[in-house]
């Protein structure tokens, strides 16, 4: 009997040789993608399409058609491939969106015309022009099929970019695949600007100065909908009424223009006129961690939206009052008697009325968000939770890595006590830079230099401990460069627990040795992956992910060491070498523009509250607050003790 899947559902695939059958409502291009365990498309052979139909274990259809059949031999799929995706793409010149054509049906069946194992109908699509219909994925040595049914309005290029391909490579590969069925201009294959909570947090800039956002790491949950097209603004009105604003989060799009059916709880609340009671994990996702991650995303979006709407309403009220006051002053009839004063009072009263209305809406939305935060925060897993969350008391080293890590909290001046967790997905696609300088931050300027530097290093150690504690015991090796030894007090918990790969490197010789080892590892792993032989690495190469903590850069660094550090920042993340720097940019100014690419490639954080981050939609200046253990708490020591014990019990 065929298993009829719904979006997100999976089903075992017991046979190694299968067919994937596609029945589309219109002629489509059917492709197959190959991805690693994290869903990343890496390497040169990641897409089977009519111009290159065969990849190890996968044979794609040849032509544009409304019916297709893939031949898949799961035993022949490369060992580093963990996901085989089935992609459907509308060709240029055809229908402009999947929502305008009949729903497609995709099935996995036994090879050579055998019976169907599982099938899935792609319902609920709207503006997408390229979708991942389903995927075969490897889990604990067995294969399963998962119904996905999500994609991008900006087409195949956006889909490939969200899979982790560099933007130019994604555009070129998409154009190559589409060129097999129709001539494609480069402009026809565009990339969506897909911001994430962290990936596009950046120093506020004017729209004219803002650079194009870099493609983010792949989502564990494929995302569907219309990509964000620009900074939203007030909709023009012709009647003088306040503008309406719609801030749609690019990661919370619906795949259908129809509103979803309300849940019983929400429906009952709607009938009573009360907002629904918040529930932890009340978001989409394949696991509780993913649902909580998406819920935090939604809270971040909602706070950005409601604050933007309030600010826009106040600006509108101010501008209308100014206009009415100008009109009153320019009218000669208002210059005699008290009519001028009356006109001014009326203008100010209208302004206060509009602001009061906006404040009431803001207060209502903030109250709902605060209620949601009160139920979500206690339910967060250790990787998302504050250090004072009781979840750390019973935490044990997990068998699988987390979806994301918490770096701190974000808040806006409208309600500083409403804190939204700032989460960054793992594996880290960007290095972290904790700024221990005093320039440009009022809070940092108010602190003693030594206290600020200690706080920055304490923050780096807390991040390292969290990374170790929420991953399997053997997942990470931690290296430290502390050229002058100034970070010894902060590093003491890591040294005492014995979780470092080696003692902190000191002096120029230690810097040279550590950077040489990690640079060699990056080179060897890159060559092994390009050769398709990751298992042939030399026995002295540590295959665990590597975290390098650099304290007080550039002390102890010569020109060669600086070049190696830049190389690790640029190339390391793709092969499991991650960078966490504690540095003052002003102290590195002697290197001039040589280090500018390094600073731009890192995500700047502050050990003190600082409003240097901006969201990717309306560019609010968000205040970042670091998450540090409470004063006198032993939570870090306890977490490290568990990591050390887990390492002892897992070693052969």
Buried (B, 14 or more C-beta within 10 A) or exposed (E): EEBBBEBBBBBEBEBBBBBBBBBBBBBBBBBBBBBBEBBBBBBEEBBBBBBBBEBBBBBBBEEBBBEBBBBBBBEEBBEBBBBBBBBBBBBBEBBEBBBEBEBBBBBBBBEEEEEBBBBBBBEBBBBBBBBBBBBBBBEEEEBBBBBBBBBBBBBBBBBBBBBBBEBEBBBBBBBBBBBBBEEBEEEBBBBBBBBBBBBBBBBBEEEEEBEEBBBBBBBBBBBBBBBBEEEBEBEEEEEEEBBEBEBBBBBBBBBBEEEEEEEEEBEEBEEEEEBBBBBBBBBEBEEEBBBBBBBBBBBBBBBBBBBBBBBBBBEBBEEBBEEBBEEBEEEEEBEEEEEBEEBBEBBEEBBEEBBEEBBEEBBEBBEBBBEBBEBBBEBBBBBBBBBEBEBBEEBEBBEEBBBBBBBBBBBBEBBEEBBBBBBBBBBBBBBBBBBBBBEBBEBBEEBEEEEBBBBBBBBBBBBBBBBBBBBBBBBBBBBBBBBEEBBBEBBEBBEEBEBBBEEBBBEBEBBBBBBEBBBEBBEBBEEBBEEBEBEEBEEEEBEBBBBBBBBBBBBBBEEEBBEBBBBBBBBBBBBBBBBBBBBBBEBBEEBEEEBEEBBEBBBBBBBBBBBBBBBBBBBBBBBBBBBBBEEEEEBBBBBBBBBBBBBEEEEE
